[in-house]
């Protein structure tokens, strides 16, 4: 069995972002820092940065993330979005509301021509999201 999981990169915000996503989606958040592993923190000031974080939610989502050390180039997410979809409109509305708090809505969470509900936003960490309620069959 294989899994496809979003892995988000941040510059000094991974802990705050992943804790925020835990508040949005619930679940168990595991965080490891660069300082926990011998030789991983090239700069002593980056010992507390997140080397790897994994959020496993009650809905079965697995979202991962880390900080990008200063010695490596960093680019904000572009040309992609994390998509959350399903049939539970109330639950998805809750995700939408939480992700939109402090973010920028690019397409309101409304009924699209194909049915259901759909919206796009960038959250407070500039991560692009798409939220969709499936159209009734």
VOGU-3710 file (C-alpha; in Angstrom, 3 decimals, decimal comma):
1> xxxxxxxxxx> 0,000/0,000/0,000  1,203/3,510/-0,796  0,058/6,945/0,306  0,149/10,384/-1,262  0,474/13,106/1,358  0,925/16,875/1,071  4,281/18,004/2,472  4,452/21,732/3,157  7,639/23,763/3,449  7,891/26,896/5,557
11> xxxxxxxxxx> 10,499/29,469/6,529  10,524/29,529/10,346  6,737/28,980/10,639  6,279/25,196/10,498  5,496/24,734/14,198  2,926/27,552/14,199  1,399/26,402/10,907  1,172/22,732/11,824  -0,331/23,600/15,218  -2,864/25,781/13,364
21> xxxxxxxxxx> -3,741/22,859/11,046  -4,180/20,623/14,093  -6,709/23,181/15,357  -8,488/23,128/11,985  -8,573/19,366/11,380  -7,974/17,854/14,837  -5,777/14,829/15,305  -2,343/13,874/16,525  0,622/16,141/15,737  4,172/14,817/15,994
31> xxxxxxxxxx> 7,040/17,321/15,697  10,789/16,683/15,493  13,339/19,497/15,505  16,706/19,765/13,785  18,348/19,896/17,215  17,015/16,459/18,184  19,285/14,742/15,661  23,077/14,880/15,712  24,485/17,055/12,950  21,136/18,159/11,492
41> xxxxxxxxxx> 21,269/21,735/12,821  23,979/23,391/10,722  23,262/26,715/12,427  22,838/26,531/16,234  20,145/29,234/15,969  18,023/26,757/13,969  18,058/23,893/16,498  14,393/24,473/17,417  13,143/24,663/13,833  10,938/21,817/12,644
51> xxxxxxxxxx> 12,802/19,128/10,739  9,624/17,094/10,298  6,019/17,408/11,471  3,186/15,002/10,782  -0,479/15,614/11,504  -2,725/12,543/11,361  -6,389/13,520/11,622  -9,534/11,636/12,636  -10,687/11,915/8,994  -7,609/9,991/7,859
61> xxxxxxxxxx> -5,751/13,003/6,448  -1,980/13,013/6,800  -0,407/16,447/6,420  3,341/16,876/6,788  5,594/19,891/6,952  8,969/21,303/7,905  11,022/24,462/8,104  13,561/25,197/5,384  16,944/26,012/6,928  18,530/29,331/5,922
71> xxxxxxxxxx> 21,326/27,545/4,018  18,702/26,254/1,539  16,607/28,308/-0,868  12,944/28,724/-0,006  10,054/29,536/-2,309  6,461/29,961/-1,173  3,974/27,415/-2,575  2,919/28,171/-6,151  1,143/26,268/-8,875  -0,512/23,840/-6,460
81> xxxxxxxxxx> -3,201/23,643/-3,797  -4,088/21,279/-0,984  -7,581/19,963/-1,693  -10,113/18,845/0,913  -13,394/17,359/-0,285  -16,242/15,154/0,855  -19,955/14,850/1,482  -20,278/16,381/4,973  -21,108/19,996/4,169  -21,100/21,114/7,794
91> xxxxxxxxxx> -17,670/19,628/8,452  -16,226/21,109/5,261  -17,757/24,502/6,083  -15,929/24,322/9,422  -12,622/23,569/7,656  -13,268/26,441/5,243  -14,062/28,918/8,010  -10,960/27,989/10,011  -8,604/28,036/7,011  -10,025/31,369/5,803
101> xxxxxxxxxx> -9,473/33,036/9,201  -6,542/35,375/8,573  -6,198/34,172/4,989  -7,252/35,429/1,567  -10,300/34,032/-0,236  -9,699/33,801/-3,983  -13,005/32,105/-4,845  -15,881/32,143/-2,312  -17,176/28,838/-0,940  -20,368/28,736/-3,003
111> xxxxxxxxxx> -22,265/26,424/-5,357  -20,391/26,059/-8,673  -22,099/25,152/-11,977  -21,348/21,423/-11,445  -23,134/21,274/-8,086  -22,092/20,922/-4,492  -19,963/23,758/-3,091  -16,459/24,846/-3,940  -14,025/27,547/-2,860  -10,370/28,500/-3,024
121> xxxxxxxxxx> -8,225/30,434/-0,568  -4,707/30,966/0,692  -4,463/30,569/4,452  -2,550/32,841/6,831  0,661/30,960/5,901  0,099/31,538/2,152  -0,705/27,856/1,574  -3,321/27,511/-1,204  -6,384/25,377/-0,414  -9,413/24,140/-2,346
131> xxxxxxx> -12,448/22,964/-0,376  -15,238/21,071/-2,124  -18,535/19,551/-1,078  -19,361/16,766/-3,518  -22,424/17,291/-5,707  -25,289/14,941/-4,855  -25,391/11,841/-7,052
//
